[in-house]
Amino acid sequence: MQASAVVRYARIGLWPGYPIKKQDSMMTIDKQAAREDLLSEPGFIHLDNAGAALMPRCVLQAQTDHLRLEASVGGYEAKRLRHDAIEAVYDSIARLINCRRDEVAIVENATVGWMMAFYAIPFQPGDRILTAEAEYASNYLAYLQIARDRGVVVETIPSTASGEVCVESLEAMIDARVRLIAITHVPTNGGLVNPVEEIGAVARAHDILYLVDACQSAGQIALDVDAIQCDLLSATGRKYLRGPRGVGFLYVDSRVLDSLHPPMIDLFSARWIDAGHYELRADARRFENWESNYAAKLGLGCAIDYALAIGLGDIEIEVCRLADSLRAQLAGIPGVGVHDIGKRKCGIVTFSVAGVDSTEVETRLRQLGINVNMTTPSSTLIDATRRELPEMVRSSVHYYNQESDLEALVKAVGEIARAAAPSAVGNR
Ligand SMILES: Cc1ncc(COP(=O)(O)O)c(C=O)c1O
């Protein structure tokens, strides 16, 4: 692909432009430009985008510019000087998920966002929490803690035969005691995409609080909180959004804001009125606290603008195309099991090799310069137990990956599988 085919988007602030959209072909993302915007050494293959994706140059630059400014004028003055750019990050998040800027809190990571929301809910004894079978471990641990402390009941919604949350079963479970429906959009342990919009329709119809963990979907799937009809949604910077580590965000619907008191407050989230009183901030930033990593915030804003300039629709198409191809190729290798389920799948591809520990597979791949990750049963214990999942290798593609990355992974996995079962593969 020619560089001339690249449409350069408007420069924002100090940073280089947002590239990589083609005008003139079916493939709308200019992969070559996307790859030229990576900092990796040639030959390095990154297939751990669900762990932490690769930042584009401008995201790195947004952070280093701010760190340099902090080093030269001090953190407080740097914040004053970049006030407008820092505020614009809230607008970027609002555009990403289609909400108002005052419904956004920028926090340290997805876990902090999710926990601040969850522990703000005034649960009463006997309240029911309905969640997915493939719920993320940290979220489920929080349910168990609240169950222990407040007598709340935690129940998992059965899955359909294809693996996602069964919306009919959810509907049948609703009664007056259901206080919260909490769903992970894309579970950490596979390519499944839960039907968060259909679940949201049930939650809204019954006026039940609805919390979505969009940690693995933000950046690879378009998110629209109006369409999802969620009250709360959390996400992180470093995964599919291609932002920095140590930053994430929480969306809080203004309809429910005043019913939620943050579990911890400080002089930023609340105003101290007198010896006996305080008043919470009127916006979602009541879930933030005073000190913040502004370089990471600016990097997050840059990453979001970058993703929006390409278009989440186009990103999802390319991510799914690559992941479908990878699944099919891996499934064709004797001795390799692909474990992804779900009618709708995304960029995460999980597999195991018969007779070889997944940790060993991961290590061998890393030695070849292929970055993948592991997912263990304890990260989604209920789903893993139900499906008798082993430890799995988690590979995850992004739009900047290319066919040759997949071929390298498939070739290496094929060799590992062949070495483990020479007789089976001899017949291919
Ligand atoms: C589904 C899901 N939710 C939440 C998290 C936690 O995100 P963070 O590490 O940004 O707090 C993860 C991390 O892998 C995840 O996969």
The ligand as an SDF file (V2000), in Angstrom:
LIG
                    3D

 16 16  0  0  0  0  0  0  0  0999 V2000
  -12.6790   -8.4820   31.5910 C   0  0  0  0  0  0  0  0  0  0  0  0
  -11.7070   -7.6980   32.3970 C   0  0  0  0  0  0  0  0  0  0  0  0
  -12.1440   -6.8440   33.3270 N   0  0  0  0  0  0  0  0  0  0  0  0
  -11.3060   -6.1190   34.0840 C   0  0  0  0  0  0  0  0  0  0  0  0
   -9.9490   -6.2370   33.9560 C   0  0  0  0  0  0  0  0  0  0  0  0
   -9.0540   -5.4300   34.8470 C   0  0  0  0  0  0  0  0  0  0  0  0
   -8.5190   -4.3460   34.1360 O   0  0  0  0  0  0  0  0  0  0  0  0
   -7.3920   -3.4340   34.7990 P   0  0  0  0  0  0  0  0  0  0  0  0
   -6.1770   -4.3100   34.9270 O   0  0  0  0  0  0  0  0  0  0  0  0
   -7.1870   -2.2900   33.8610 O   0  0  0  0  0  0  0  0  0  0  0  0
   -7.8770   -3.0050   36.1120 O   0  0  0  0  0  0  0  0  0  0  0  0
   -9.4160   -7.1240   33.0100 C   0  0  0  0  0  0  0  0  0  0  0  0
   -7.9680   -7.2740   32.8640 C   0  0  0  0  0  0  0  0  0  0  0  0
   -7.4490   -8.1300   32.2280 O   0  0  0  0  0  0  0  0  0  0  0  0
  -10.3260   -7.8610   32.2050 C   0  0  0  0  0  0  0  0  0  0  0  0
   -9.8850   -8.7270   31.2850 O   0  0  0  0  0  0  0  0  0  0  0  0
  1  2  1  0
  2  3  1  0
  2 15  2  0
  3  4  2  0
  4  5  1  0
  5  6  1  0
  5 12  2  0
  6  7  1  0
  7  8  1  0
  8  9  2  0
  8 10  1  0
  8 11  1  0
 12 13  1  0
 12 15  1  0
 13 14  2  0
 15 16  1  0
M  END
$$$$
